């Protein structure tokens, strides 16, 4: 049995989530109405996984999450709205240690939970088995002293200098595929790339469309390289990081002899978006594989495993995140099982390896 604590101030949402997991037959469920009850339930019920609403009275989800991670770390799936405010709060929750998030249909309490029922079940089951990463920012969020985001000092933007890049091989580029646990993992990799990193980096992170722009903006404040969301045809420039827009697929094409990123509507034949598989296939079609590095990070499922394995067979260099650091080992494990990984390593070592490869 999986012990699940459902935390939401809405009686309707608690009922809907409770019904979904009761029907599964292997969940022992407790309900809580706010952050205080979540913290108490975490101690008394000792759940294997928690679903946690962000906007609640008495104690909000972010405050509760900080206390959960400080007092008894447990896998948490946030329940978020699709608004920009909801996206920013969700990204902060992932930074604090939440494993994943569920977006409410239409951004509000809704009777159409059936639309996301399978996603909810899959994410909660995956979270129950997930590796909990040490949360960040807990020192500032202790009981009785939890400053709001507005009261926190803004993070200084990294200094950027114009770098003259010489000796860059052809159309070299780095592809990154990532899903569950990705935002935190990418923060362990992308900010470590130096200001003179010569290759562009394309990231397919499974996210809704309202989340990828705030995520790209957040990463842009952390990285020495410029980070942007791809929301229209964009020439691929060295030393830039491109985040595929959610709700669409990011592809590579050639226009006027130059590599360009394209945004296409979600391909219904693929389950996850932006699709890592389609990104990899477009690289096979339009790039010299010997000038490609493909990196598979944490996530459930197998998106991109076949394309990245094919890239390796064609001469690309590939990295799979190791089980020791992956929040969910599904996507890297699938690449390894297909013989598609040149190297297997923890996330904190990947940036150094990329630097070594692109400088040779």
C-alpha positions as a Markdown table, in Angstrom:
| # | Residue | x | y | z |
|---|---|---|---|---|
| 1 | Unk | 0.0 | 0.0 | 0.0 |
| 2 | Unk | 1.1 | 3.5 | -0.8 |
| 3 | Unk | 0.3 | 6.0 | 2.0 |
| 4 | Unk | -0.9 | 9.2 | 0.4 |
| 5 | Unk | -1.7 | 12.5 | 2.2 |
| 6 | Unk | -3.9 | 14.8 | 0.1 |
| 7 | Unk | -3.7 | 18.5 | 1.1 |
| 8 | Unk | -6.2 | 21.0 | -0.3 |
| 9 | Unk | -8.4 | 23.7 | 1.1 |
| 10 | Unk | -11.1 | 22.9 | -1.4 |
| 11 | Unk | -13.5 | 20.1 | -0.2 |
| 12 | Unk | -14.4 | 19.4 | -3.9 |
| 13 | Unk | -10.7 | 19.0 | -4.9 |
| 14 | Unk | -10.1 | 16.7 | -1.9 |
| 15 | Unk | -13.1 | 14.6 | -2.8 |
| 16 | Unk | -12.0 | 14.3 | -6.5 |
| 17 | Unk | -8.4 | 13.4 | -5.7 |
| 18 | Unk | -9.6 | 10.9 | -3.0 |
| 19 | Unk | -12.0 | 9.2 | -5.4 |
| 20 | Unk | -9.3 | 8.9 | -8.1 |
| 21 | Unk | -6.9 | 7.1 | -5.7 |
| 22 | Unk | -9.5 | 5.1 | -3.8 |
| 23 | Unk | -10.4 | 3.6 | -7.2 |
| 24 | Unk | -6.7 | 2.5 | -7.7 |
| 25 | Unk | -7.1 | 0.1 | -4.7 |
| 26 | Unk | -3.5 | 0.3 | -3.4 |
| 27 | Unk | -3.5 | 3.7 | -1.7 |
| 28 | Unk | -4.1 | 4.4 | 2.0 |
| 29 | Unk | -5.3 | 8.0 | 2.1 |
| 30 | Unk | -5.5 | 10.8 | 4.6 |
| 31 | Unk | -7.0 | 14.2 | 3.9 |
| 32 | Unk | -5.8 | 17.7 | 5.1 |
| 33 | Unk | -7.3 | 21.1 | 4.6 |
| 34 | Unk | -4.3 | 23.4 | 5.0 |
| 35 | Unk | -0.6 | 23.6 | 5.6 |
| 36 | Unk | -0.8 | 23.2 | 9.3 |
| 37 | Unk | -2.7 | 19.9 | 8.9 |
| 38 | Unk | -0.2 | 18.8 | 6.2 |
| 39 | Unk | 2.7 | 19.3 | 8.6 |
| 40 | Unk | 0.9 | 17.5 | 11.4 |
| 41 | Unk | -0.2 | 14.7 | 9.1 |
| 42 | Unk | 3.3 | 14.2 | 7.8 |
| 43 | Unk | 4.5 | 13.5 | 11.3 |
| 44 | Unk | 1.5 | 11.4 | 12.5 |
| 45 | Unk | 0.6 | 9.5 | 9.3 |
| 46 | Unk | 4.1 | 9.2 | 7.8 |
| 47 | Unk | 2.9 | 9.3 | 4.2 |
| 48 | Unk | 5.0 | 7.9 | 1.3 |
| 49 | Unk | 3.9 | 10.8 | -0.9 |
| 50 | Unk | 1.9 | 14.1 | -0.5 |
| 51 | Unk | -0.2 | 16.1 | -3.0 |
| 52 | Unk | 0.0 | 19.7 | -1.8 |
| 53 | Unk | -2.1 | 22.7 | -3.0 |
| 54 | Unk | -0.2 | 26.0 | -3.3 |
| 55 | Unk | -2.9 | 28.5 | -2.4 |
| 56 | Unk | -4.4 | 27.7 | 1.0 |
| 57 | Unk | -5.5 | 29.8 | 4.0 |
| 58 | Unk | -3.7 | 29.7 | 7.4 |
| 59 | Unk | -0.6 | 28.2 | 5.9 |
| 60 | Unk | 0.1 | 28.2 | 2.2 |
| 61 | Unk | 1.7 | 25.4 | 0.3 |
| 62 | Unk | 5.2 | 26.9 | 0.0 |
| 63 | Unk | 5.5 | 27.5 | 3.7 |
| 64 | Unk | 4.2 | 24.0 | 4.4 |
| 65 | Unk | 6.6 | 22.5 | 1.9 |
| 66 | Unk | 9.5 | 24.1 | 3.6 |
| 67 | Unk | 8.5 | 22.7 | 7.0 |
| 68 | Unk | 7.8 | 19.2 | 5.5 |
| 69 | Unk | 11.3 | 19.1 | 4.0 |
| 70 | Unk | 12.9 | 20.4 | 7.1 |
| 71 | Unk | 11.1 | 18.1 | 9.6 |
| 72 | Unk | 10.4 | 14.9 | 7.7 |
| 73 | Unk | 11.4 | 15.0 | 4.0 |
| 74 | Unk | 8.8 | 13.2 | 1.8 |
| 75 | Unk | 8.1 | 13.2 | -2.0 |
| 76 | Unk | 5.6 | 16.1 | -2.7 |
| 77 | Unk | 3.6 | 16.7 | -5.8 |
| 78 | Unk | 2.3 | 20.3 | -5.9 |
| 79 | Unk | -1.2 | 21.1 | -7.1 |
| 80 | Unk | -0.9 | 24.3 | -9.2 |
| 81 | Unk | -3.0 | 26.6 | -11.4 |
| 82 | Unk | -2.0 | 27.3 | -15.0 |
| 83 | Unk | -1.6 | 31.1 | -14.3 |
| 84 | Unk | 1.7 | 32.8 | -14.5 |
| 85 | Unk | 1.5 | 33.4 | -10.7 |
| 86 | Unk | 0.9 | 29.7 | -10.3 |
| 87 | Unk | 3.8 | 28.9 | -12.5 |
| 88 | Unk | 6.2 | 31.1 | -10.5 |
| 89 | Unk | 5.0 | 29.6 | -7.2 |
| 90 | Unk | 5.4 | 26.1 | -8.6 |
| 91 | Unk | 9.0 | 26.8 | -9.8 |
| 92 | Unk | 9.8 | 28.0 | -6.3 |
| 93 | Unk | 8.3 | 24.8 | -4.9 |
| 94 | Unk | 10.4 | 22.7 | -7.2 |
| 95 | Unk | 13.4 | 24.7 | -6.0 |
| 96 | Unk | 12.5 | 23.9 | -2.4 |
| 97 | Unk | 12.4 | 20.2 | -3.1 |
| 98 | Unk | 9.0 | 19.2 | -4.5 |
| 99 | Unk | 9.3 | 16.3 | -7.0 |
| 100 | Unk | 6.6 | 17.3 | -9.5 |
| 101 | Unk | 3.4 | 19.2 | -10.0 |
| 102 | Unk | -0.1 | 18.7 | -11.2 |
| 103 | Unk | -1.9 | 21.6 | -13.0 |
| 104 | Unk | -5.6 | 22.0 | -12.3 |
| 105 | Unk | -7.9 | 21.9 | -15.4 |
| 106 | Unk | -8.7 | 25.5 | -16.5 |
| 107 | Unk | -6.5 | 26.7 | -13.7 |
| 108 | Unk | -9.3 | 26.4 | -11.2 |
| 109 | Unk | -11.2 | 23.8 | -9.1 |
| 110 | Unk | -12.9 | 21.9 | -11.8 |
| 111 | Unk | -15.3 | 19.0 | -12.4 |
| 112 | Unk | -13.2 | 17.9 | -15.4 |
| 113 | Unk | -10.5 | 16.1 | -13.4 |
| 114 | Unk | -11.1 | 13.2 | -15.7 |
| 115 | Unk | -9.0 | 15.1 | -18.3 |
| 116 | Unk | -5.9 | 14.7 | -16.2 |
| 117 | Unk | -6.7 | 11.6 | -14.1 |
| 118 | Unk | -4.1 | 9.3 | -15.7 |
| 119 | Unk | -1.5 | 12.0 | -15.4 |
| 120 | Unk | -2.3 | 12.6 | -11.8 |
| 121 | Unk | -2.0 | 8.9 | -11.0 |
| 122 | Unk | 1.2 | 8.4 | -12.9 |
| 123 | Unk | 2.9 | 11.4 | -11.3 |
| 124 | Unk | 1.9 | 10.5 | -7.8 |
| 125 | Unk | 3.1 | 6.9 | -8.3 |
| 126 | Unk | 6.4 | 8.1 | -9.7 |
| 127 | Unk | 6.8 | 10.5 | -6.9 |
| 128 | Unk | 6.3 | 7.8 | -4.3 |
| 129 | Unk | 9.4 | 6.1 | -5.7 |
| 130 | Unk | 11.4 | 9.2 | -6.4 |
| 131 | Unk | 14.7 | 10.2 | -4.9 |
| 132 | Unk | 14.2 | 13.3 | -2.6 |
| 133 | Unk | 16.8 | 16.0 | -3.4 |
| 134 | Unk | 18.0 | 18.3 | -0.6 |
| 135 | Unk | 15.8 | 21.4 | -0.8 |
| 136 | Unk | 17.2 | 24.9 | -1.3 |
| 137 | Unk | 16.3 | 28.0 | 0.6 |
| 138 | Unk | 15.1 | 26.4 | 3.7 |
| 139 | Unk | 17.3 | 28.5 | 6.0 |
| 140 | Unk | 15.1 | 31.5 | 5.0 |
| 141 | Unk | 11.9 | 29.6 | 5.6 |
| 142 | Unk | 11.8 | 28.4 | 9.2 |
| 143 | Unk | 8.7 | 28.4 | 11.4 |
| 144 | Unk | 7.7 | 31.9 | 12.4 |
| 145 | Unk | 10.2 | 33.6 | 10.0 |
| 146 | Unk | 9.1 | 33.0 | 6.4 |
| 147 | Unk | 9.7 | 36.1 | 4.3 |
| 148 | Unk | 7.6 | 36.6 | 1.2 |
| 149 | Unk | 9.2 | 36.6 | -2.2 |
| 150 | Unk | 8.8 | 40.3 | -2.4 |
| 151 | Unk | 10.7 | 40.8 | 0.8 |
| 152 | Unk | 13.7 | 38.7 | -0.3 |
| 153 | Unk | 16.7 | 40.4 | -1.8 |
| 154 | Unk | 16.7 | 40.0 | -5.6 |
| 155 | Unk | 19.3 | 37.6 | -7.0 |
| 156 | Unk | 22.0 | 39.6 | -8.9 |
| 157 | Unk | 22.1 | 38.7 | -12.6 |
| 158 | Unk | 25.3 | 37.0 | -13.7 |
| 159 | Unk | 27.8 | 39.1 | -15.4 |
| 160 | Unk | 28.0 | 38.5 | -19.1 |
| 161 | Unk | 30.8 | 39.5 | -21.4 |
| 162 | Unk | 31.0 | 39.3 | -25.2 |
| 163 | Unk | 33.2 | 36.3 | -26.1 |
| 164 | Unk | 35.0 | 35.9 | -29.4 |
| 165 | Unk | 34.7 | 32.2 | -30.2 |
| 166 | Unk | 37.2 | 30.6 | -32.4 |
| 167 | Unk | 37.8 | 27.1 | -33.5 |
| 168 | Unk | 34.2 | 26.0 | -33.0 |
| 169 | Unk | 33.4 | 22.9 | -35.0 |
| 170 | Unk | 30.7 | 23.4 | -37.6 |
| 171 | Unk | 27.2 | 23.2 | -36.2 |
| 172 | Unk | 28.0 | 21.8 | -32.8 |
| 173 | Unk | 25.1 | 21.7 | -30.4 |
| 174 | Unk | 24.0 | 20.2 | -27.1 |
| 175 | Unk | 20.6 | 18.6 | -26.7 |
| 176 | Unk | 19.1 | 18.0 | -23.3 |
| 177 | Unk | 16.0 | 15.9 | -22.6 |
| 178 | Unk | 14.4 | 16.1 | -19.1 |
| 179 | Unk | 11.1 | 15.7 | -17.3 |
| 180 | Unk | 10.2 | 15.0 | -13.7 |
| 181 | Unk | 12.7 | 16.7 | -11.4 |
| 182 | Unk | 14.1 | 18.6 | -14.3 |
| 183 | Unk | 14.0 | 22.3 | -13.1 |
| 184 | Unk | 16.2 | 21.5 | -10.1 |
| 185 | Unk | 18.5 | 19.3 | -12.0 |
| 186 | Unk | 19.0 | 21.9 | -14.8 |
| 187 | Unk | 20.0 | 24.3 | -12.1 |
| 188 | Unk | 22.8 | 21.9 | -11.2 |
| 189 | Unk | 24.1 | 22.0 | -14.8 |
| 190 | Unk | 23.3 | 25.0 | -16.9 |
| 191 | Unk | 24.6 | 27.7 | -14.5 |
| 192 | Unk | 28.0 | 25.9 | -14.4 |
| 193 | Unk | 28.5 | 26.4 | -18.1 |
| 194 | Unk | 31.1 | 29.1 | -18.6 |
| 195 | Unk | 30.4 | 32.4 | -20.3 |
| 196 | Unk | 32.6 | 31.3 | -23.3 |
| 197 | Unk | 30.8 | 27.9 | -23.7 |
| 198 | Unk | 30.9 | 27.8 | -27.5 |
| 199 | Unk | 27.9 | 25.6 | -28.4 |
| 200 | Unk | 24.2 | 26.3 | -28.3 |
| 201 | Unk | 22.1 | 24.2 | -25.8 |
| 202 | Unk | 18.6 | 23.1 | -26.7 |
| 203 | Unk | 16.4 | 21.9 | -23.8 |
| 204 | Unk | 13.2 | 19.9 | -24.1 |
| 205 | Unk | 11.7 | 20.0 | -20.6 |
| 206 | Unk | 8.2 | 18.5 | -20.2 |
| 207 | Unk | 6.1 | 21.5 | -19.0 |
| 208 | Unk | 2.8 | 23.2 | -19.8 |
| 209 | Unk | 2.9 | 26.3 | -22.0 |
| 210 | Unk | 2.4 | 28.8 | -19.2 |
| 211 | Unk | 5.4 | 27.4 | -17.3 |
| 212 | Unk | 8.3 | 27.5 | -19.8 |
| 213 | Unk | 8.6 | 31.2 | -20.2 |
| 214 | Unk | 8.8 | 31.9 | -16.4 |
| 215 | Unk | 11.2 | 29.0 | -16.2 |
| 216 | Unk | 13.4 | 30.3 | -18.9 |
| 217 | Unk | 13.4 | 33.8 | -17.3 |
| 218 | Unk | 14.4 | 32.2 | -14.0 |
| 219 | Unk | 17.3 | 30.3 | -15.6 |
| 220 | Unk | 18.4 | 33.4 | -17.4 |
| 221 | Unk | 19.0 | 35.1 | -14.0 |
| 222 | Unk | 21.1 | 32.1 | -12.9 |
| 223 | Unk | 23.2 | 31.3 | -16.0 |
| 224 | Unk | 26.3 | 33.0 | -17.5 |
| 225 | Unk | 24.8 | 32.1 | -20.9 |
| 226 | Unk | 21.6 | 33.8 | -22.2 |
| 227 | Unk | 18.5 | 31.7 | -21.7 |
| 228 | Unk | 15.3 | 32.1 | -23.7 |
| 229 | Unk | 12.0 | 30.3 | -24.4 |
| 230 | Unk | 11.7 | 29.3 | -28.1 |
| 231 | Unk | 8.2 | 30.6 | -29.1 |
| 232 | Unk | 8.9 | 31.3 | -32.8 |
| 233 | Unk | 11.4 | 30.3 | -35.5 |
| 234 | Unk | 14.8 | 31.3 | -34.0 |
| 235 | Unk | 18.3 | 31.1 | -35.5 |
| 236 | Unk | 20.5 | 28.9 | -33.3 |
| 237 | Unk | 23.4 | 31.0 | -32.0 |
| 238 | Unk | 26.5 | 29.7 | -30.2 |
| 239 | Unk | 26.6 | 30.3 | -26.5 |
| 240 | Unk | 22.8 | 30.5 | -26.0 |
| 241 | Unk | 20.4 | 28.2 | -24.2 |
| 242 | Unk | 17.0 | 27.6 | -25.7 |
| 243 | Unk | 14.1 | 26.2 | -23.7 |
| 244 | Unk | 11.3 | 24.6 | -25.8 |
| 245 | Unk | 7.9 | 26.1 | -25.3 |
| 246 | Unk | 5.4 | 24.0 | -23.4 |
| 247 | Unk | 2.3 | 22.9 | -25.3 |
| 248 | Unk | 4.4 | 22.5 | -28.5 |
| 249 | Unk | 7.4 | 20.6 | -29.9 |
| 250 | Unk | 10.7 | 22.2 | -30.6 |
| 251 | Unk | 12.4 | 21.0 | -33.8 |
| 252 | Unk | 15.6 | 21.8 | -35.6 |
| 253 | Unk | 15.7 | 22.8 | -39.3 |
| 254 | Unk | 17.9 | 24.6 | -41.8 |
| 255 | Unk | 16.9 | 27.9 | -43.2 |
| 256 | Unk | 19.3 | 29.8 | -45.5 |
| 257 | Unk | 22.0 | 27.3 | -44.6 |
| 258 | Unk | 21.6 | 28.1 | -40.9 |
| 259 | Unk | 20.4 | 25.9 | -38.1 |
| 260 | Unk | 17.1 | 27.2 | -36.7 |
| 261 | Unk | 14.7 | 26.1 | -34.0 |
| 262 | Unk | 11.0 | 25.7 | -35.1 |
| 263 | Unk | 7.9 | 25.5 | -32.9 |
| 264 | Unk | 5.3 | 23.1 | -34.0 |
| 265 | Unk | 1.9 | 22.0 | -32.5 |
| 266 | Unk | 2.1 | 19.0 | -30.2 |
| 267 | Unk | 2.4 | 15.8 | -32.3 |
| 268 | Unk | -0.4 | 13.5 | -31.0 |
| 269 | Unk | 1.6 | 10.4 | -31.7 |
| 270 | Unk | 4.0 | 11.3 | -28.9 |
| 271 | Unk | 3.0 | 11.3 | -25.2 |
| 272 | Unk | 5.3 | 14.0 | -23.8 |
| 273 | Unk | 5.9 | 17.6 | -24.9 |
| 274 | Unk | 8.1 | 19.3 | -25.8 |
| 275 | Unk | 9.0 | 16.0 | -27.3 |
| 276 | Unk | 12.7 | 14.9 | -26.7 |
| 277 | Unk | 12.2 | 12.2 | -29.4 |
| 278 | Unk | 11.2 | 14.7 | -32.1 |
| 279 | Unk | 14.0 | 17.0 | -31.1 |
| 280 | Unk | 16.5 | 14.2 | -31.4 |
| 281 | Unk | 15.1 | 13.0 | -34.7 |
| 282 | Unk | 15.3 | 16.5 | -36.2 |
| 283 | Unk | 19.0 | 16.7 | -35.1 |
| 284 | Unk | 19.6 | 13.4 | -36.9 |
| 285 | Unk | 18.0 | 14.9 | -40.1 |
| 286 | Unk | 19.7 | 18.3 | -40.1 |
| 287 | Unk | 23.0 | 18.0 | -38.2 |
| 288 | Unk | 26.3 | 16.1 | -38.3 |
| 289 | Unk | 25.9 | 13.7 | -35.4 |
| 290 | Unk | 29.6 | 13.8 | -34.7 |
| 291 | Unk | 29.0 | 17.5 | -33.7 |
| 292 | Unk | 26.1 | 16.7 | -31.4 |
| 293 | Unk | 26.1 | 16.0 | -27.6 |
| 294 | Unk | 22.9 | 14.5 | -26.3 |
| 295 | Unk | 22.1 | 14.5 | -22.5 |
| 296 | Unk | 19.3 | 12.5 | -20.9 |
| 297 | Unk | 18.3 | 13.6 | -17.5 |
| 298 | Unk | 15.7 | 12.7 | -14.8 |
| 299 | Unk | 12.2 | 11.8 | -15.9 |
| 300 | Unk | 9.6 | 9.1 | -16.1 |
| 301 | Unk | 8.9 | 7.3 | -19.3 |
| 302 | Unk | 11.1 | 6.8 | -22.4 |
| 303 | Unk | 10.8 | 10.0 | -24.4 |
| 304 | Unk | 13.9 | 10.5 | -26.5 |
| 305 | Unk | 15.6 | 7.2 | -25.7 |
| 306 | Unk | 15.4 | 5.8 | -29.3 |
| 307 | Unk | 16.5 | 9.1 | -31.0 |
| 308 | Unk | 19.4 | 9.6 | -28.6 |
| 309 | Unk | 20.5 | 6.0 | -29.0 |
| 310 | Unk | 20.4 | 6.4 | -32.7 |
| 311 | Unk | 22.5 | 9.6 | -32.4 |
| 312 | Unk | 25.1 | 7.7 | -30.5 |
| 313 | Unk | 25.2 | 5.0 | -33.2 |
| 314 | Unk | 25.8 | 7.7 | -35.8 |
| 315 | Unk | 28.7 | 9.2 | -33.9 |
| 316 | Unk | 27.2 | 11.6 | -31.3 |
| 317 | Unk | 28.4 | 11.7 | -27.7 |
| 318 | Unk | 25.8 | 11.0 | -25.1 |
| 319 | Unk | 25.4 | 11.2 | -21.4 |
| 320 | Unk | 22.7 | 9.6 | -19.2 |
| 321 | Unk | 22.2 | 10.9 | -15.6 |
| 322 | Unk | 23.0 | 8.2 | -13.1 |
| 323 | Unk | 20.5 | 6.7 | -10.7 |
| 324 | Unk | 22.3 | 8.2 | -7.7 |
| 325 | Unk | 21.2 | 11.7 | -8.7 |
| 326 | Unk | 18.1 | 11.2 | -10.8 |
| 327 | Unk | 14.9 | 12.1 | -9.1 |
| 328 | Unk | 13.2 | 9.6 | -11.4 |
| 329 | Unk | 15.5 | 7.2 | -13.2 |
| 330 | Unk | 13.1 | 6.3 | -16.0 |
| 331 | Unk | 14.4 | 8.3 | -19.0 |
| 332 | Unk | 18.1 | 7.8 | -18.4 |
| 333 | Unk | 17.6 | 4.1 | -17.6 |
| 334 | Unk | 15.8 | 3.7 | -21.0 |
| 335 | Unk | 18.7 | 5.3 | -22.8 |
| 336 | Unk | 21.2 | 3.1 | -21.0 |
| 337 | Unk | 19.2 | -0.1 | -21.7 |
| 338 | Unk | 19.3 | 0.7 | -25.4 |
| 339 | Unk | 23.1 | 1.0 | -25.3 |
| 340 | Unk | 22.7 | 4.7 | -26.0 |
| 341 | Unk | 24.9 | 6.3 | -23.3 |
| 342 | Unk | 28.7 | 6.9 | -23.7 |
| 343 | Unk | 28.8 | 8.0 | -20.1 |
| 344 | Unk | 26.6 | 7.6 | -17.0 |
| 345 | Unk | 27.2 | 10.2 | -14.3 |
| 346 | Unk | 25.5 | 12.3 | -11.6 |
| 347 | Unk | 24.0 | 15.6 | -12.6 |
| 348 | Unk | 26.6 | 17.7 | -10.7 |
| 349 | Unk | 29.4 | 16.3 | -13.0 |
| 350 | Unk | 27.7 | 16.8 | -16.3 |
| 351 | Unk | 28.6 | 20.5 | -16.9 |
| 352 | Unk | 32.3 | 19.8 | -16.4 |
| 353 | Unk | 32.0 | 16.9 | -18.9 |
| 354 | Unk | 30.3 | 19.2 | -21.5 |
| 355 | Unk | 33.1 | 21.7 | -21.1 |
| 356 | Unk | 35.7 | 19.1 | -21.7 |
| 357 | Unk | 34.0 | 17.8 | -24.8 |
| 358 | Unk | 33.3 | 21.1 | -26.5 |
| 359 | Unk | 36.8 | 22.4 | -25.9 |
| 360 | Unk | 38.5 | 19.4 | -27.6 |
